[in-house]
Amino acid sequence: MCILIEITKKIKGQSLFNEPLSKYTSWKVGGPADIFFIPQSRNDLSDFLKSNHDKPITWLGNGTNILVRDGGIRGAVIATKKFLNEIKKEEHNACRVEVGASCMDLALFAEKNELGPAAFFSGIPGSIGGALVMNAGSFGHETWDFVDSVEVIDEEGVIHNLNRKDFKVSYRTVKCPFPLWFVSCLMKFSESETTTKSELKEYRDQRLKTQPLNEDTCGSVFKNPEKGHAGALIERAGLKGHRIGGCSISNKHANFIVNEGSATSKNIEDLIKHVQKAVKKKHNIDLETEVRILGED
Ligand SMILES: Cc1cc2nc3c(=O)[nH]c(=O)nc-3n(C[C@H](O)[C@H](O)[C@H](O)COP(=O)(O)OP(=O)(O)OC[C@H]3O[C@@H](n4cnc5c(N)ncnc54)[C@H](O)[C@@H]3O)c2cc1C
């Protein structure tokens, strides 16, 4: 910890110590990060990585797909939301998107610049960085359907340009060629399709009907197994409304866990394990989490 404090003294950008991560996650739970680093330029980011040898680094997007345990995260958490957030139109129905931009920003940009189909991004509350890592998707489209190339940064703070073919992409899974973090991506959209205001509204209405959007959740907790939908399996196991501590399975959508206000990360993790056990018993299916569980108890 002392070494980390010394490192941050030499580097530009903002460093916060023992910063509670509950402030940055959509479940509103999670213990502190030893260091919470907010770079103000690519150079800051690079300098921080160069001087941070052997210290664990966790990258944070909008915190809408992570469960940070109550003990928090050791080492440094890097948050790029405040500076890497530009979206620029490029030739041939393309745009360059930095990872701190939100999926909603991209959907609105696409609507304004006649790019599409991108309405599916509108209801995903994450950042483009998170969407690249998760291959986030909805309504039949996935993020990597549109990725042409990416700019990434490695553990030494060196920036590389990689092509889509350098990655192995599947449902909510992206395998990278080496340890890296995403900085920006070039997205190429269809020559004939656009994104319309009515699609944005239609998708929003559809989500409002089926998902508990006004509550503190992390979206779908489990990936859909090969056969069936995780939500339907959980509902058929009789778990809607099931509660542990301050959290419960949503009555609106069984694949959502709601923090009712006083949940701890442990409550949520215990509920996740309970669901996995119950679904295994009832359907003999292993549910895998879509949500990433990070940090220490
Ligand atoms: C109400 C609600 C609805 C949702 N609907 C959908 C949906 O329809 N479809 C869907 O796919 N998801 C959905 N989600 C889940 C979530 O929004 C997506 O998975 C999103 O892509 C996560 O982005 P994020 O910025 O919040 O990532 P985070 O939760 O901050 O991080 C996710 C992972 O990515 C890593 N990471 C983040 N940025 C970078 C980077 N630049 N480089 C390397 N690693 C990075 C983090 O370390 C972490 O491991 C929903 C969530 C909520 C709360």
Ligand as a Chemical Component Dictionary entry (heavy atoms), coordinates in Angstrom:
data_LIG
# 
_chem_comp.id                   LIG 
_chem_comp.type                 NON-POLYMER 
_chem_comp.pdbx_formal_charge   0 
_chem_comp.three_letter_code    LIG 
# 
loop_
_chem_comp_atom.comp_id 
_chem_comp_atom.atom_id 
_chem_comp_atom.alt_atom_id 
_chem_comp_atom.type_symbol 
_chem_comp_atom.charge 
_chem_comp_atom.model_Cartn_x 
_chem_comp_atom.model_Cartn_y 
_chem_comp_atom.model_Cartn_z 
_chem_comp_atom.pdbx_ordinal 
LIG C1  C1  C 0 -30.696 -2.798 -15.566 1  
LIG C2  C2  C 0 -29.589 -3.521 -16.295 2  
LIG C3  C3  C 0 -29.821 -4.026 -17.564 3  
LIG C4  C4  C 0 -28.809 -4.698 -18.251 4  
LIG N1  N1  N 0 -29.069 -5.178 -19.502 5  
LIG C5  C5  C 0 -28.095 -5.824 -20.187 6  
LIG C6  C6  C 0 -28.348 -6.347 -21.512 7  
LIG O1  O1  O 0 -29.418 -6.194 -22.069 8  
LIG N2  N2  N 0 -27.347 -6.986 -22.123 9  
LIG C7  C7  C 0 -26.123 -7.178 -21.552 10 
LIG O2  O2  O 0 -25.243 -7.780 -22.187 11 
LIG N3  N3  N 0 -25.859 -6.700 -20.316 12 
LIG C8  C8  C 0 -26.804 -6.038 -19.618 13 
LIG N4  N4  N 0 -26.536 -5.553 -18.365 14 
LIG C9  C9  C 0 -25.228 -5.815 -17.731 15 
LIG C10 C10 C 0 -24.148 -4.739 -17.993 16 
LIG O3  O3  O 0 -24.726 -3.458 -18.208 17 
LIG C11 C11 C 0 -23.263 -5.104 -19.188 18 
LIG O4  O4  O 0 -22.590 -6.332 -18.967 19 
LIG C12 C12 C 0 -22.214 -4.028 -19.463 20 
LIG O5  O5  O 0 -21.548 -4.323 -20.660 21 
LIG C13 C13 C 0 -21.191 -3.872 -18.331 22 
LIG O6  O6  O 0 -20.484 -2.675 -18.565 23 
LIG P1  P1  P 0 -19.844 -1.846 -17.356 24 
LIG O7  O7  O 0 -19.176 -0.665 -17.933 25 
LIG O8  O8  O 0 -20.837 -1.574 -16.305 26 
LIG O9  O9  O 0 -18.764 -2.899 -16.870 27 
LIG P2  P2  P 0 -18.276 -3.161 -15.362 28 
LIG O10 O10 O 0 -19.377 -3.811 -14.602 29 
LIG O11 O11 O 0 -17.684 -1.937 -14.792 30 
LIG O12 O12 O 0 -17.128 -4.222 -15.636 31 
LIG C14 C14 C 0 -17.401 -5.496 -16.195 32 
LIG C15 C15 C 0 -16.076 -6.223 -16.426 33 
LIG O13 O13 O 0 -15.340 -5.547 -17.452 34 
LIG C16 C16 C 0 -14.048 -5.141 -16.984 35 
LIG N5  N5  N 0 -13.748 -3.877 -17.673 36 
LIG C17 C17 C 0 -14.505 -2.737 -17.703 37 
LIG N6  N6  N 0 -13.969 -1.844 -18.541 38 
LIG C18 C18 C 0 -12.858 -2.412 -19.073 39 
LIG C19 C19 C 0 -11.869 -2.000 -20.036 40 
LIG N7  N7  N 0 -11.902 -0.803 -20.610 41 
LIG N8  N8  N 0 -10.886 -2.877 -20.361 42 
LIG C20 C20 C 0 -10.816 -4.092 -19.781 43 
LIG N9  N9  N 0 -11.685 -4.536 -18.845 44 
LIG C21 C21 C 0 -12.713 -3.712 -18.508 45 
LIG C22 C22 C 0 -14.200 -5.025 -15.471 46 
LIG O14 O14 O 0 -12.979 -5.191 -14.816 47 
LIG C23 C23 C 0 -15.155 -6.195 -15.198 48 
LIG O15 O15 O 0 -14.460 -7.414 -15.168 49 
LIG C24 C24 C 0 -27.527 -4.857 -17.656 50 
LIG C25 C25 C 0 -27.299 -4.328 -16.376 51 
LIG C26 C26 C 0 -28.304 -3.651 -15.705 52 
LIG C27 C27 C 0 -28.032 -3.072 -14.347 53 
# 
loop_
_chem_comp_bond.comp_id 
_chem_comp_bond.atom_id_1 
_chem_comp_bond.atom_id_2 
_chem_comp_bond.value_order 
_chem_comp_bond.pdbx_ordinal 
LIG C1  C2  SING 1  
LIG C2  C3  SING 2  
LIG C2  C26 DOUB 3  
LIG C3  C4  DOUB 4  
LIG C4  N1  SING 5  
LIG C4  C24 SING 6  
LIG N1  C5  DOUB 7  
LIG C5  C6  SING 8  
LIG C5  C8  SING 9  
LIG C6  O1  DOUB 10 
LIG C6  N2  SING 11 
LIG N2  C7  SING 12 
LIG C7  O2  DOUB 13 
LIG C7  N3  SING 14 
LIG N3  C8  DOUB 15 
LIG C8  N4  SING 16 
LIG N4  C9  SING 17 
LIG N4  C24 SING 18 
LIG C9  C10 SING 19 
LIG C10 O3  SING 20 
LIG C10 C11 SING 21 
LIG C11 O4  SING 22 
LIG C11 C12 SING 23 
LIG C12 O5  SING 24 
LIG C12 C13 SING 25 
LIG C13 O6  SING 26 
LIG O6  P1  SING 27 
LIG P1  O7  DOUB 28 
LIG P1  O8  SING 29 
LIG P1  O9  SING 30 
LIG O9  P2  SING 31 
LIG P2  O10 DOUB 32 
LIG P2  O11 SING 33 
LIG P2  O12 SING 34 
LIG O12 C14 SING 35 
LIG C14 C15 SING 36 
LIG C15 O13 SING 37 
LIG C15 C23 SING 38 
LIG O13 C16 SING 39 
LIG C16 N5  SING 40 
LIG C16 C22 SING 41 
LIG N5  C17 SING 42 
LIG N5  C21 SING 43 
LIG C17 N6  DOUB 44 
LIG N6  C18 SING 45 
LIG C18 C19 SING 46 
LIG C18 C21 DOUB 47 
LIG C19 N7  SING 48 
LIG C19 N8  DOUB 49 
LIG N8  C20 SING 50 
LIG C20 N9  DOUB 51 
LIG N9  C21 SING 52 
LIG C22 O14 SING 53 
LIG C22 C23 SING 54 
LIG C23 O15 SING 55 
LIG C24 C25 DOUB 56 
LIG C25 C26 SING 57 
LIG C26 C27 SING 58 
# 
